[in-house]
Amino acid sequence: MLRPHPAVLRRLVDEYEALSAAVAASEQADLSTRLRDLTYTLCVSTGTRDVERALEVAHQWLGTAPPPARETTPPAVTERRRMATPEPA
Protein backbone atom coordinates (compact mmCIF):
# COMPACT_ATOMS: atom_id res chain seq x y z
CA MET A 1 0.00 0.00 0.00
CA LEU A 2 1.20 3.46 -0.82
CA ARG A 3 1.63 5.83 2.08
CA PRO A 4 0.97 9.54 1.93
CA HIS A 5 3.89 11.91 2.33
CA PRO A 6 4.43 12.61 6.04
CA ALA A 7 3.92 16.37 5.54
CA VAL A 8 0.56 15.75 3.84
CA LEU A 9 -0.50 13.29 6.51
CA ARG A 10 0.57 15.68 9.27
CA ARG A 11 -1.49 18.47 7.69
CA LEU A 12 -4.57 16.20 7.43
CA VAL A 13 -4.28 15.06 11.05
CA ASP A 14 -3.71 18.58 12.37
CA GLU A 15 -6.63 19.99 10.41
CA TYR A 16 -8.91 17.12 11.44
CA GLU A 17 -8.08 17.47 15.12
CA ALA A 18 -8.51 21.25 15.12
CA LEU A 19 -11.75 21.10 13.16
CA SER A 20 -13.10 18.28 15.30
CA ALA A 21 -12.66 20.43 18.39
CA ALA A 22 -14.28 23.43 16.65
CA VAL A 23 -17.28 21.37 15.52
CA ALA A 24 -17.71 19.98 19.03
CA ALA A 25 -17.83 23.55 20.35
CA SER A 26 -20.34 24.79 17.76
CA GLU A 27 -22.48 22.91 15.27
CA GLN A 28 -21.75 24.73 12.02
CA ALA A 29 -22.75 22.94 8.81
CA ASP A 30 -19.83 24.21 6.76
CA LEU A 31 -17.36 22.95 9.36
CA SER A 32 -18.98 19.53 9.63
CA THR A 33 -18.91 19.14 5.84
CA ARG A 34 -15.15 19.76 5.83
CA LEU A 35 -14.77 17.40 8.78
CA ARG A 36 -16.57 14.67 6.81
CA ASP A 37 -14.20 15.27 3.89
CA LEU A 38 -11.17 15.04 6.17
CA THR A 39 -12.52 11.85 7.75
CA TYR A 40 -12.88 10.25 4.33
CA THR A 41 -9.42 11.39 3.20
CA LEU A 42 -7.74 10.14 6.37
CA CYS A 43 -9.45 6.76 6.08
CA VAL A 44 -8.48 6.36 2.42
CA SER A 45 -4.92 7.56 3.10
CA THR A 46 -4.41 5.05 5.89
CA GLY A 47 -6.41 2.13 4.46
CA THR A 48 -8.86 2.10 7.37
CA ARG A 49 -12.64 2.34 7.69
CA ASP A 50 -13.14 4.54 10.75
CA VAL A 51 -11.55 7.79 11.73
CA GLU A 52 -10.34 6.65 15.17
CA ARG A 53 -8.34 3.83 13.58
CA ALA A 54 -7.17 6.20 10.82
CA LEU A 55 -5.81 8.61 13.43
CA GLU A 56 -4.05 5.75 15.27
CA VAL A 57 -2.39 4.60 12.05
CA ALA A 58 -1.51 8.16 11.02
CA HIS A 59 0.12 8.90 14.38
CA GLN A 60 2.02 5.61 14.21
CA TRP A 61 3.30 6.38 10.70
CA LEU A 62 4.21 9.93 11.65
CA GLY A 63 6.10 8.62 14.68
CA THR A 64 8.30 6.47 12.46
CA ALA A 65 8.69 8.98 9.61
CA PRO A 66 12.04 10.65 9.14
CA PRO A 67 12.20 14.23 10.38
CA PRO A 68 11.17 16.80 7.78
CA ALA A 69 13.99 18.15 5.66
CA ARG A 70 14.96 21.72 6.31
CA GLU A 71 13.63 23.97 3.64
CA THR A 72 16.41 25.65 1.77
CA THR A 73 16.33 28.60 -0.52
CA PRO A 74 16.98 27.56 -4.10
CA PRO A 75 20.23 28.91 -5.52
CA ALA A 76 19.99 32.19 -7.33
CA VAL A 77 19.38 31.91 -11.03
CA THR A 78 22.48 32.91 -12.93
CA GLU A 79 22.67 34.17 -16.45
CA ARG A 80 23.37 31.44 -18.95
CA ARG A 81 25.82 32.09 -21.72
CA ARG A 82 25.61 30.43 -25.05
CA MET A 83 28.42 28.14 -25.96
CA ALA A 84 30.31 29.17 -29.02
CA THR A 85 29.21 27.26 -32.08
CA PRO A 86 32.07 26.19 -34.33
CA GLU A 87 32.10 27.79 -37.76
CA PRO A 88 31.53 25.37 -40.66
CA ALA A 89 34.79 24.57 -42.50
BELCORTA-V926629 format. One record per run of one state. SS is the DSSP state (h for helix, s for strand, l for the rest). FROM is the first residue (numbers start at 1). TO is the last residue. Records with the same first field share a line. If there is no record, write none. Layout:
BEGIN
SS: FROM-TO  FROM-TO
END
This chain:
BEGIN
l: 1-5  26-28  47-50  65-89
h: 6-25  29-46  51-64
END
